[in-house]
Structures are given as structure tokens and as C-alpha cells.
Amino acid sequence: MPNSPSRRHDFLAGNFGGEQASVLDSGCCGLAGSFGYTKDNFDLSMKVFEQSLGESLRQDPEAQILATGTSCRHQIRDVTKRHARHPIERIAQSLGIDFNR
């Protein structure tokens, strides 16, 4: 997958049958592996999540969410109760591959 946000956007949009794709300008979901799960770091983790993802995810509650990081997908699920998939799962779906066998 390309490194720059604009190239990722073009790649994703081109591989999802022309669906609209937005790449968020987000540096961190706030979890950082197990960092955000510890009691001492939980509040900071939630603040980082809100600054980087919270607002954007609330603005479009029906949008599909793609995230490459395992901890990012967990943080999104735990905070928003929404399922975030790895981009490869979405690409497999667009190719007709049953990724959940």
C-alpha cells in the first residue's frame, strides 16, 4: 500500500469499485499496543483517540472503517462499538474473496 495519504486514497478508491474513500489525517488511535489498556494511561489514550479519530468517526456513523493496526481496530471497536477492518479484508471483498472462511 502506498505511504502518502493521497496515494493511499487513490489506491483504495481505485480498488473499491469507485466507492468514495477518505483517508483521515490521523497519527495515532491512542492505544499504541497495550499502552492504552493500563489504568495509568487510559485517560491519555482516550484523549489521543478523540483528537485523532473520535470526531471524524462520529461525523459519518455509516462509513466503513479501515485500519491497518491491530490495536487501532480494537480501540475503534472498544470506543465506538463499530467494526474496523484491515484494508486487505476490504480489497479481498472487492475481488469476491470470502475472507471470513
C-alpha positions in Angstrom: 0.0 0.0 0.0 1.4 3.5 -0.8 2.8 5.6 2.0 1.4 9.0 1.3 -2.2 9.8 2.3 -3.1 11.0 -1.2 -1.6 7.9 -2.9 -3.4 5.6 -0.4 -6.7 7.4 -1.1 -6.2 6.9 -4.9 -5.2 3.2 -4.4 -8.1 2.5 -2.1 -10.7 4.3 -4.3 -9.4 2.5 -7.4 -9.7 -0.9 -5.7 -13.1 -0.5 -4.2 -15.1 -0.1 -7.4 -15.2 3.7 -7.3 -16.7 4.0 -3.8 -15.8 7.2 -2.1 -12.8 6.8 0.2 -11.4 9.2 2.7 -8.0 8.9 4.3 -8.0 10.6 7.7 -5.1 12.7 8.7 -4.6 10.8 11.9 -1.3 9.9 13.5 -2.4 7.6 16.4 -5.6 6.0 17.7 -4.3 6.4 21.2 -4.0 2.7 22.2 -0.4 2.1 21.0 -0.3 -1.6 21.6 -1.1 -2.2 25.2 -0.4 1.4 26.3 -4.0 2.5 26.5 -5.2 -0.6 28.4 -3.3 0.3 31.5 -5.1 2.2 34.2 -2.5 4.9 34.4 -2.6 5.6 30.6 -6.3 5.1 29.9 -7.3 8.8 30.1 -4.4 9.9 27.9 -5.3 7.1 25.4 -8.9 8.4 25.2 -7.7 12.0 24.7 -5.5 11.0 21.8 -8.3 8.9 20.3 -10.7 11.9 20.5 -8.2 14.3 18.9 -7.2 12.0 16.1 -10.3 9.8 15.3 -13.3 10.4 17.5 -14.7 13.5 15.7 -14.2 12.1 12.2 -15.9 8.7 13.1 -18.9 10.4 14.7 -19.4 12.6 11.6 -20.2 9.6 9.4 -21.6 6.8 11.5 -22.4 4.7 8.4 -18.9 4.8 6.9 -16.8 1.7 6.6 -13.7 2.0 8.7 -10.4 0.5 7.6 -7.3 0.5 9.8 -4.0 -1.4 9.4 -3.1 -1.5 13.1 -4.4 -4.3 15.2 -4.6 -2.1 18.3 -6.2 0.6 16.3 -9.0 -1.7 15.2 -9.5 -2.8 18.9 -9.5 0.9 20.1 -12.1 1.8 17.4 -14.3 -1.1 18.4 -14.0 -0.5 22.1 -14.7 3.2 21.9 -17.2 3.4 19.1 -18.7 -0.1 19.1 -18.0 -0.1 15.3 -16.1 -2.7 13.4 -12.9 -1.6 11.7 -11.5 -3.9 9.1 -8.0 -4.3 7.8 -7.7 -2.8 4.2 -6.8 -6.2 2.9 -10.2 -7.6 4.0 -11.9 -4.8 2.0 -9.7 -5.5 -1.0 -10.5 -9.2 -0.8 -14.2 -8.4 -0.6 -14.0 -6.2 -3.7 -12.3 -9.1 -5.5 -15.1 -11.5 -4.4 -12.8 -13.4 -2.0 -14.6 -14.7 1.2 -12.1 -13.5 3.8 -14.0 -15.0 6.7 -13.8 -18.6 5.9 
